[in-house]
Amino acid sequence: MAIDAQLLTSPPRKVSRRQGLYFNPWYGSYEFGCVFGGSSILLGIGFALKYLFGRVASIFVVGLIFSGLVCLGVCILLLILGVMRNIRKIRQHSFLVQYGVPVEGRITKVQESWSTTPRVLYYDFTTEKGEIFKGEWGFGTGRFHKLKTGDILTILYSTRKPNLNVPYEAAIFQVEA
């Protein structure tokens, strides 16, 4: 996965969404799902008890319904934050593919993970000024599962902020031919 000749053109480059890569701004909002499930359960129990027992369990029912509504509010907040985070990621990838400087990076470590991302690649790259930066990239088991320590990746980084970088192979966008 060495540097692609298309990337060596001077910026700004014309970009398009990468084919076959599904990225949705709603993706990755696992916190949303957990809190939504909890709030639904609390609200359901609260309304079921109110229906079954009427006024007898009113304080308990009000507490369940109130806590369900609070959880639902937290759920909506987490959803908004998750979407904003993913939209930011889409914008960063678009910027890096358009204006980023392509350099070779070397994978220093491949780590299996039990989190939401099954594998994480750690890589180093050297900027045009000779500074060495590190980066990491989490991915599923798709087309990159054969990557191993020592492999070469094309890294796109921002000249103003080299910590803003992405392997070109992982970017949501690609250079148009």
ABEGO torsion letter per residue (X at the ends): XBBBAAAABBOBBBBBBBBGBBBBAABGBAAAAAAAAAAAAAAAAAAAAAAAAEAAAAAAAAAAAAAAAAAAAAAAAAAAAAAAAAAAAAAAAAAAAAABBBBBBBBABBBBBABABABBBBBBBBBAAGBBBBBBBBBBABAAAABBBGBBBBBBBBAABAABBBBAAABABBBBX
